[in-house]
Amino acid sequence: MKENWFKKSLEEVKNEFEADLENGLTTKQVEVAKEKYGLNELKAKKKKTLFQKFVEQFKDFTIIVLIVAAIVSGVVGVAEGEGITDTIIILIVVILNAIIGVAQESKAEKSLEALQKLSDHASKVIRNGKLEVISSKMLVPGDIVVLETGDYIPADLRIFEAINLKSQESALTGESVPVEKQTELIEDENVGIGDRTNMLFSSSLITYGRGKGIVVETGMNTEVGKIATMLNNQEETTTPLQEKLNKLGKTLGIAALAICAIIFVIGLLYGKEPIHMFMTAVSLAVAAIPEGLVAVSTIVLAIGVQKMVKKNAIVKKLPAVETLGSATVICSDKTGTLTQNKMTVKKLFYNNKLVDFGVDFVYTKEENLKRLVHASMLCNDTKIGPNNELTGDPTETALIDMGFNLDFNPALYGELPRVEEIPFDSDRKLMTTVHKQGDKFIVYTKGGVDELLAKCTTYTINGEIKTDLEEYKKEIAKNNEEMAKNALRVLAMGYKELDHMPTKLEMANMESDLIYIGMVGMIDPPREEARVAVEKCKTAGIKTVMITGDHKITAIAIAKSLGILEKEEEALTGAELEKMTDEELTKNIRKYSVYARVSPEHKVRIVKAWQENGEIVAMTGDRSK
């Protein structure tokens, strides 16, 4: 039974595994846990042997008809002294078809195995009172894992230490913005995966801060493991081409038997020898079987697979190529599939004006714009690599990207070095840095709009400091709401100048008497190619459905911009979906184009509901299969 670890206190979790938060597990405890829980790895379905794969190629009804035809043809050929040439030809076609199918499946499996090997990560863990670096698959429940920015999360963890900790969980939940983490228990039993803020999940990534957690689930018991289990337990379905070929095979089989019977009866009525007429009827029936059909279809599918390979796509089974072309509904994840999975600045508010930011934006020498960019770039913990590669929180990297797009030189960091800081805190929702500027010092603060405004006493327009902030807040609120309607994540910027280096005592009260500069609105934008693809699908009569773990307002905004959704009534949340029975969902499935804040289990229900309506469904995204 799956434990709701997010509902348990740290003391309960610690006692469950006899874990020591300071010293970790002992070697003996690790060995006992390995025996009980096994390795921390996802288990695939039991592999089929080469012989099993080969035998499976003969399951199609058309193949069976051909084999029967070959046998009958051989018997007739021997009886009439004509040899077994036709039998040999038919069997060669059938065996060649099987070899091509097995070869493709084996090749695809090897490619997938190579990708899986690349995903093995190292983890920092405390054992026997020492920090060790081990392979992630060697982790066991009760282990104490140490995490910092850039680390891959190797198992499901209950957090007991979180210092400005954020995790990117888009691969699991579809939410594009990193989730802020904390340590307190969550009492709501029905809280979704995306809102379990005291948990870290396997396959996610630490984008900001640092922390520690107790391993509570490994391998197939993790949230990712649950998805793997669902996929492994899915029944194999026949593809449209297989169904058509099976139907054709049955039709040809019945037709062949009918021909045999009719010719045989007609021959008898004309007084022919029964044995002679039987052989003649069988010969005609065999001739009616198109033995070249299977060979042609296999070759065409193989060509399709090779074309997909050139597009860097792995196709495990030949008929899957044709199935993609037959899809009538495409269920797509949002983050990283329909969107770029890269936060990007879209709107700027400064000098009492809201402007679009993009490739056509022209940088002007306005003082406030310069201050807004300086605050965005300097009050920022993004790591900049040798070739301007950016590593850090997606929100912060978006701000650096904005500065680079406006030709701000990285030399800015040398010209205005950071001398003090107050790190971001999820309670304050603010971050502050102090920079030396000649013989003066400048303070920059960024954070939530309401939180920052509470720390401001004045604002600036065109470089002039104004005092009627309470009146100006109406304009700020109006433009903040405008950006929020478009699902933009909004950050506000403020500053003040000092004539001396602040003391430690002064730093405690540094976030006060700030001057409001402006706001930046950002979003994970739609892919241009996705917009074109959705339009092409519409033209072809294919329904596109967005399924995401992200918030409803964000999902609706992206879906509207891509042309997936027209009315907000076409969007459904996971909580609303949970209240519907499978029958109700199947009946109403055509009403909805967007599903937001859903879990992986919901995705399976949605796909099945479309299939119950007779649709051929393709599922695409980070964790699709």
C-alpha positions in Angstrom: 0.0 0.0 0.0 1.3 3.4 -0.9 2.2 5.6 2.0 1.2 9.3 2.1 4.6 10.4 3.3 3.7 14.1 2.9 1.2 13.7 5.7 3.7 12.3 8.1 5.8 14.3 10.5 9.6 14.0 10.3 9.6 12.1 13.5 7.2 9.5 12.1 9.3 9.1 8.9 12.5 8.9 10.8 11.1 6.2 13.1 9.7 4.2 10.1 13.2 3.6 8.8 15.2 4.0 12.0 17.0 6.8 10.2 19.6 9.0 11.8 19.4 12.5 10.2 23.0 13.4 11.2 24.9 10.2 10.6 22.6 8.3 8.1 22.3 4.6 7.9 24.9 2.1 8.9 26.4 -0.4 6.5 24.4 -3.2 8.3 21.1 -1.2 7.9 21.8 -0.6 4.2 22.4 -4.4 3.6 19.1 -5.2 5.4 17.2 -2.6 3.4 18.7 -3.9 0.1 17.4 -7.3 0.9 13.9 -5.9 1.7 13.5 -3.3 -1.1 16.0 -4.3 -3.8 17.8 -1.8 -6.1 16.6 1.7 -6.8 15.8 1.2 -10.5 12.8 0.9 -12.7 11.9 -2.5 -13.9 10.8 -3.1 -17.5 8.6 -5.9 -18.7 10.3 -9.3 -18.9 12.3 -9.4 -22.1 11.1 -11.7 -24.8 13.6 -14.1 -26.2 14.7 -13.9 -29.9 12.6 -17.0 -30.5 9.5 -15.5 -28.9 9.9 -12.4 -31.0 10.2 -14.5 -34.1 7.1 -16.6 -33.3 5.1 -13.4 -32.6 5.6 -12.3 -36.2 3.4 -15.2 -37.3 0.4 -14.2 -35.2 -1.3 -12.0 -37.9 -4.3 -13.7 -39.5 -2.9 -12.8 -43.0 0.4 -14.6 -42.2 -1.6 -17.7 -41.0 -3.6 -17.7 -44.2 -0.4 -17.6 -46.2 1.2 -20.4 -44.2 -2.0 -22.6 -44.8 -1.9 -21.6 -48.5 1.8 -22.7 -48.7 1.0 -26.0 -47.1 -2.0 -26.7 -49.3 0.0 -25.5 -52.4 2.8 -27.9 -51.5 0.4 -30.9 -51.1 -1.4 -30.0 -54.4 2.0 -29.5 -56.2 3.3 -32.9 -55.1 0.0 -34.6 -55.9 -0.1 -33.2 -59.5 3.7 -33.6 -60.0 4.3 -29.8 -60.4 6.7 -29.5 -57.4 6.7 -27.1 -54.5 8.0 -23.9 -56.0 5.0 -21.8 -54.9 5.3 -23.2 -51.4 8.9 -22.2 -51.2 8.2 -18.7 -52.5 5.4 -18.1 -50.0 7.4 -19.4 -47.1 10.4 -17.2 -48.1 8.1 -14.2 -48.1 6.7 -15.1 -44.7 10.1 -15.8 -43.1 11.7 -12.7 -44.6 8.8 -10.6 -43.1 9.4 -12.1 -39.7 13.2 -11.5 -39.9 12.7 -7.8 -40.8 10.2 -7.4 -37.9 12.5 -9.0 -35.3 15.5 -7.1 -36.6 13.7 -3.7 -36.2 12.4 -4.6 -32.7 15.8 -5.7 -31.5 17.5 -2.6 -33.0 15.0 -0.3 -31.2 15.5 -2.1 -27.9 19.2 -1.7 -28.1 18.8 2.0 -28.7 16.4 2.4 -25.7 18.8 0.4 -23.5 21.6 2.8 -24.5 19.5 5.8 -23.5 18.6 4.2 -20.2 22.3 3.7 -19.4 22.9 7.4 -19.9 20.3 8.2 -17.3 22.2 6.6 -14.4 23.2 9.3 -11.9 25.5 9.6 -8.9 24.0 10.7 -5.5 25.5 12.3 -2.4 24.4 10.4 0.7 25.3 10.3 4.3 26.2 6.8 5.6 28.1 5.8 8.7 28.5 9.5 9.6 30.3 10.3 6.3 29.3 12.0 3.1 29.6 9.5 0.2 29.0 9.6 -3.5 27.3 6.5 -4.8 25.3 5.2 -7.8 21.6 6.2 -7.5 20.5 2.6 -7.9 22.3 1.7 -4.6 20.0 4.0 -2.6 17.6 2.4 0.0 14.7 3.8 2.0 16.1 5.5 5.1 19.1 6.9 3.3 19.9 10.6 3.9 20.4 12.4 0.6 22.2 15.7 0.3 21.1 18.0 -2.6 22.2 21.3 -4.1 21.5 23.3 -7.2 21.8 21.2 -10.4 21.4 17.8 -8.7 19.2 15.1 -10.1 16.8 13.7 -7.5 17.4 9.9 -7.4 14.3 8.7 -5.4 11.2 10.0 -3.7 12.4 12.0 -0.6 10.7 13.5 2.4 12.5 16.8 3.0 13.8 17.6 6.4 16.1 20.5 5.5 15.2 23.1 2.8 17.3 26.3 2.3 15.7 28.3 -0.6 15.0 24.9 -2.2 13.3 24.7 -5.5 12.7 21.7 -7.7 11.9 21.5 -11.4 9.1 18.8 -11.7 7.9 19.4 -15.2 8.7 15.9 -16.4 6.4 14.5 -13.7 3.7 17.1 -13.3 4.0 19.3 -16.4 4.4 22.4 -14.3 6.8 24.8 -16.0 7.8 26.8 -13.0 10.1 25.2 -10.3 8.2 24.3 -7.1 9.3 25.9 -3.8 9.9 23.3 -1.1 9.5 23.3 2.7 9.7 20.8 5.5 6.3 20.9 7.3 3.8 18.1 7.0 0.7 18.6 4.8 -2.6 17.6 6.3 -4.8 17.6 3.2 -4.9 13.9 2.1 -6.1 14.7 -1.4 -3.4 17.1 -2.3 -2.0 16.5 -5.8 1.7 15.6 -6.6 2.4 19.2 -7.7 1.3 20.6 -4.3 3.3 18.1 -2.1 5.8 20.8 -1.3 7.5 18.7 1.5 8.5 16.0 -1.0 11.1 15.6 -3.7 10.4 13.2 -6.5 12.6 10.9 -8.5 13.6 12.2 -12.0 13.2 15.9 -10.9 16.0 18.5 -10.7 17.1 20.9 -8.1 17.1 24.3 -9.7 17.8 26.5 -6.7 19.0 26.3 -3.1 20.0 23.2 -1.2 18.5 20.7 1.2 18.4 17.2 2.6 15.8 14.5 2.5 15.1 11.0 3.7 14.6 8.4 1.0 11.0 7.1 1.5 10.4 5.3 -1.8 12.7 3.7 -4.4 12.5 2.0 -7.8 9.0 1.0 -8.9 7.4 2.5 -5.7 8.3 6.0 -6.6 5.8 8.3 -8.4 7.8 7.7 -11.6 7.7 4.0 -10.9 3.9 4.1 -10.6 3.8 5.5 -14.2 6.2 2.7 -15.4 3.9 0.1 -13.7 0.8 1.5 -15.4 2.6 1.4 -18.8 3.9 -2.1 -18.2 0.4 -3.3 -17.3 -1.2 -1.8 -20.4 -2.8 -4.4 -22.7 -1.2 -4.6 -26.1 -3.7 -3.4 -28.8 -3.6 -4.1 -32.5 -2.8 -1.2 -34.8 -5.2 0.0 -37.5 -3.1 -1.7 -40.2 -3.0 -5.0 -38.3 -6.8 -4.9 -37.9 -7.2 -4.2 -41.6 -4.8 -7.0 -42.6 -6.5 -9.4 -40.2 -9.9 -8.5 -41.7 -8.5 -8.9 -45.2 -7.0 -12.3 -44.2 -10.3 -13.5 -42.9 -12.1 -12.3 -46.0 -9.6 -14.0 -48.3 -9.8 -17.2 -46.2 -13.6 -17.3 -46.4 -13.4 -16.4 -50.1 -10.9 -19.2 -50.8 -13.0 -21.8 -49.1 -16.1 -20.5 -51.0 -14.1 -20.8 -54.3 -13.1 -24.4 -53.4 -16.7 -25.4 -52.6 -18.2 -23.7 -55.7 -15.6 -25.1 -58.2 -15.8 -28.5 -56.6 -19.6 -28.6 -56.8 -19.6 -27.3 -60.4 -17.1 -30.0 -61.4 -19.1 -32.8 -59.9 -22.2 -31.5 -61.7 -20.3 -31.8 -65.0 -19.3 -35.4 -64.1 -15.6 -34.7 -63.3 -13.6 -37.0 -61.1 -14.0 -35.9 -57.4 -10.2 -36.1 -56.7 -9.4 -34.1 -59.8 -11.9 -31.4 -59.0 -10.8 -31.1 -55.4 -7.2 -30.5 -56.6 -8.3 -28.0 -59.1 -10.5 -26.1 -56.6 -7.6 -26.0 -54.1 -5.2 -24.7 -56.8 -7.6 -21.8 -57.7 -8.1 -21.0 -54.0 -4.3 -20.8 -53.4 -3.9 -18.6 -56.5 -6.4 -16.1 -55.0 -4.2 -15.5 -51.9 -2.0 -12.4 -52.6 1.3 -13.6 -51.1 3.0 -10.4 -52.1 0.8 -8.3 -49.9 2.7 -9.0 -46.6 6.0 -8.5 -48.3 5.0 -5.1 -49.8 3.4 -3.9 -46.5 6.5 -4.9 -44.5 8.9 -3.2 -46.9 6.8 0.0 -46.9 6.7 0.1 -43.1 10.5 -0.6 -43.0 11.0 2.4 -45.3 8.8 4.5 -42.9 10.9 3.4 -39.9 14.1 4.5 -41.7 12.7 7.9 -42.4 11.8 8.2 -38.7 15.3 7.2 -37.8 16.6 10.1 -39.8 14.4 12.4 -37.7 16.1 10.9 -34.5 12.9 8.9 -33.6 13.1 5.3 -32.2 10.3 3.1 -33.5 10.1 -0.2 -31.6 7.6 -2.1 -33.8 7.0 -1.7 -37.5 3.2 -1.2 -37.4 3.6 1.7 -35.0 4.7 3.9 -38.0 1.4 3.4 -39.7 -0.5 3.9 -36.5 0.9 7.4 -36.1 -0.4 8.3 -39.5 -3.8 7.0 -38.6 -4.2 9.0 -35.3 -7.4 11.0 -35.0 -6.6 12.4 -31.6 -3.2 13.7 -30.3 -3.0 14.0 -26.5 0.0 16.2 -25.8 1.9 17.3 -22.7 2.5 21.1 -22.4 5.9 21.8 -20.9 8.7 21.0 -23.3 6.4 19.6 -25.9 4.0 22.4 -26.9 6.2 24.9 -25.1 10.0 25.5 -25.0 10.5 24.5 -21.4 12.4 27.7 -21.0 11.1 30.7 -19.1 11.2 33.8 -21.3 10.5 37.5 -20.6 7.4 38.7 -22.6 6.3 42.0 -20.9 8.0 44.9 -19.2 6.3 47.6 -17.1 8.3 50.7 -16.4 7.8 54.5 -16.8 4.1 53.8 -16.4 3.9 51.8 -19.6 3.4 48.1 -20.4 5.5 47.0 -23.4 6.0 43.8 -25.3 9.5 42.3 -25.0 10.9 40.2 -27.9 13.3 40.1 -30.8 11.7 43.4 -32.2 12.1 45.2 -28.9 14.4 48.3 -29.4 16.5 49.2 -26.4 16.3 52.9 -25.5 18.6 54.8 -23.1 15.7 55.4 -20.7 17.1 55.5 -17.1 14.3 53.3 -15.7 14.7 50.6 -18.3 18.5 50.5 -17.5 17.7 50.2 -13.8 15.2 47.5 -14.4 17.7 45.4 -16.4 20.5 46.1 -13.8 18.2 44.9 -11.0 17.2 41.8 -13.1 20.8 40.8 -13.8 22.6 41.8 -10.6 20.0 40.6 -8.1 20.3 37.1 -9.5 22.1 33.9 -8.6 22.4 32.4 -12.1 25.8 30.9 -12.9 27.2 32.1 -16.3 29.5 29.7 -18.1 32.5 30.5 -20.5 30.2 30.8 -23.6 27.4 32.5 -21.7 25.8 29.2 -20.8 23.3 29.8 -18.0 22.7 27.5 -15.0 20.2 28.1 -12.3 16.5 28.8 -11.6 14.6 29.2 -14.9 13.0 32.4 -13.7 16.4 33.9 -13.0 18.0 32.6 -16.2 15.2 34.3 -18.2 16.1 37.7 -16.6 19.8 37.2 -17.6 18.7 36.2 -21.2 16.7 39.5 -21.3 19.8 41.5 -20.4 22.0 39.7 -23.0 19.3 40.3 -25.7 19.6 44.0 -24.9 23.4 43.7 -25.4 24.3 44.1 -21.7 27.8 42.9 -21.3 28.7 40.3 -18.6 31.4 42.9 -17.6 28.6 44.5 -15.7 29.3 42.0 -12.9 32.8 43.3 -12.6 31.8 46.9 -12.7 29.2 46.5 -10.0 30.5 43.7 -7.8 28.2 42.1 -5.1 29.4 42.9 -1.6 26.4 41.8 0.5 23.1 39.9 0.0 20.0 38.7 1.6 19.1 35.4 -0.1 15.6 34.7 -1.5 13.3 33.3 1.1 9.9 31.7 0.4 8.3 33.4 3.3 9.6 36.9 2.4 9.4 36.2 -1.4 12.2 38.7 -1.9 15.9 38.7 -2.7 18.3 41.6 -2.1 21.9 42.3 -3.2 24.2 45.2 -2.5 26.7 46.3 -5.1 29.7 48.7 -5.0 29.3 51.5 -7.5 32.4 53.7 -7.5 32.5 55.3 -4.0 28.8 54.5 -3.4 26.7 51.4 -3.0 23.5 50.4 -4.7 20.9 48.0 -3.3 18.7 46.0 -5.7 15.6 44.0 -4.6 13.4 41.7 -6.6 10.4 39.6 -5.7 6.6 39.3 -5.6 4.8 42.5 -6.6 2.8 42.9 -3.3 5.7 41.9 -1.2 8.1 44.4 -2.8 5.6 47.2 -2.9 5.2 46.8 0.9 8.9 47.7 1.2 8.7 50.7 -1.1 8.0 54.3 -0.1 8.6 56.0 -3.5 8.8 55.2 -7.2 10.7 56.4 -10.2 9.5 57.5 -13.7 12.0 58.7 -16.3 14.7 58.9 -13.6 12.6 61.2 -11.4 11.7 60.0 -7.9 8.0 60.5 -7.0 6.3 60.2 -3.7 2.6 59.6 -4.5 3.1 55.8 -4.5 -0.3 55.0 -3.1 -1.9 56.5 -6.1 0.6 54.9 -8.5 -0.2 51.5 -7.0 -3.5 51.5 -8.9 -1.6 51.6 -12.2 0.8 48.9 -11.0 -2.1 46.7 -9.9 -3.9 47.2 -13.3 -0.8 46.2 -15.3 0.0 43.3 -13.0 -3.5 42.0 -13.5 -3.1 42.3 -17.2 0.0 40.2 -17.2 -1.5 37.7 -14.9 -4.5 37.2 -17.3 -1.9 36.1 -19.9 -0.5 33.6 -17.4 2.7 35.5 -17.0 4.8 35.1 -13.9 5.5 38.6 -12.6 8.4 39.9 -10.6 8.8 43.5 -9.4 12.1 45.4 -8.9 13.2 48.1 -6.5 16.4 49.9 -5.5 18.0 52.4 -3.2 21.4 54.1 -3.0 23.8 54.2 0.0 26.8 56.3 0.7 28.6 53.6 2.8 29.1 49.9 3.0 26.1 48.6 5.1 26.9 46.9 8.4 25.5 43.5 9.4 23.0 45.4 11.6 21.9 47.6 8.8 21.5 44.5 6.5 18.8 43.1 8.7 16.7 46.1 7.8 17.9 46.7 4.3 14.6 45.8 2.6 12.9 49.1 3.5 12.5 52.6 2.0 13.0 51.1 -1.5 12.3 53.0 -4.7 9.9 51.0 -7.0 11.3 50.6 -10.6 9.0 48.3 -12.5 7.9 44.8 -13.3 8.9 41.9 -15.6 6.4 39.3 -16.9 7.6 35.9 -18.1 6.2 32.6 -19.3 7.3 29.3 -20.8 6.3 30.3 -24.4 4.7 28.1 -27.0 7.0 26.6 -29.7 6.4 28.2 -33.1 6.6 24.7 -34.7 3.9 23.5 -32.3 1.5 26.3 -33.4 2.1 25.2 -37.0 1.6 21.5 -36.1 -1.7 22.2 -34.3 -3.0 24.1 -37.4 -1.9 21.2 -39.7 -3.7 18.7 -37.4 -6.9 20.8 -37.6 -6.7 20.8 -41.4 -6.2 17.1 -41.4 -9.2 16.6 -39.0 -7.0 15.5 -36.0 -8.1 16.7 -32.6 -5.3 18.1 -30.4 -5.7 17.8 -26.6 -3.4 19.4 -24.0 -2.9 17.4 -20.8 -0.7 19.1 -18.2 0.1 19.2 -14.5 0.4 23.0 -14.7 -2.2 25.4 -13.4 -5.4 26.0 -15.3 -4.9 29.7 -16.1 -1.5 28.9 -17.6 -2.8 25.9 -19.6 -5.7 28.0 -21.0 -3.4 30.9 -22.0 -1.0 28.5 -23.8 -3.8 26.5 -25.4 -5.5 29.7 -26.7 -2.3 31.0 -28.2 -1.8 27.6 -30.0 -5.3 27.4 -31.3 -6.1 24.3 -29.2 -8.9 25.9 -27.2 -11.4 28.7 -27.9 -13.6 28.8 -24.8 -12.5 28.4 -21.2 -15.4 25.9 -20.7 -13.3 23.5 -22.7 -10.7 23.2 -19.9 -11.0 20.7 -17.0 -8.9 20.4 -13.9 -7.7 17.1 -12.3 -10.0 17.8 -9.3 -13.0 18.1 -11.5 -12.0 15.0 -13.5 -11.6 13.0 -10.3 -15.3 13.6 -9.5 -16.4 12.0 -12.9 -16.9 8.3 -13.4 -15.3 6.6 -16.4 -18.7 6.4 -18.0 -19.3 10.2 -17.6 -15.8 11.0 -18.9 -16.3 8.7 -22.0 -19.7 10.4 -22.7 -18.4 14.0 -22.3 -14.8 13.6 -23.6 -15.4 15.5 -26.8 -16.3 18.7 -24.8 -12.8 19.2 -23.5 -9.5 20.2 -25.1 -7.4 21.1 -22.1 -6.8 19.2 -18.8 -4.9 21.0 -16.2 -3.4 20.0 -12.8 -3.7 16.4 -13.6 -1.8 13.3 -12.4 -0.3 10.5 -14.6 -3.3 8.3 -13.7 -5.7 10.9 -15.1 -3.8 10.8 -18.4 -4.5 7.1 -18.8 -8.2 7.6 -18.1 -8.4 10.4 -20.7 -6.7 8.3 -23.4 -9.0 5.3 -22.7 -12.1 7.5 -22.8 -11.1 8.7 -26.3 -10.4 5.1 -27.4 -13.9 4.1 -26.1 -15.3 6.7 -28.6 -13.6 4.8 -31.4 -10.7 7.2 -31.8 -7.0 6.3 -32.6 -5.0 8.2 -29.9 -1.4 9.2 -29.9 0.2 10.4 -26.6 3.2 12.6 -26.7 5.3 14.3 -24.0 8.1 13.9 -21.5 6.9 10.6 -20.1 5.0 9.1 -23.1 5.4 5.6 -24.4 
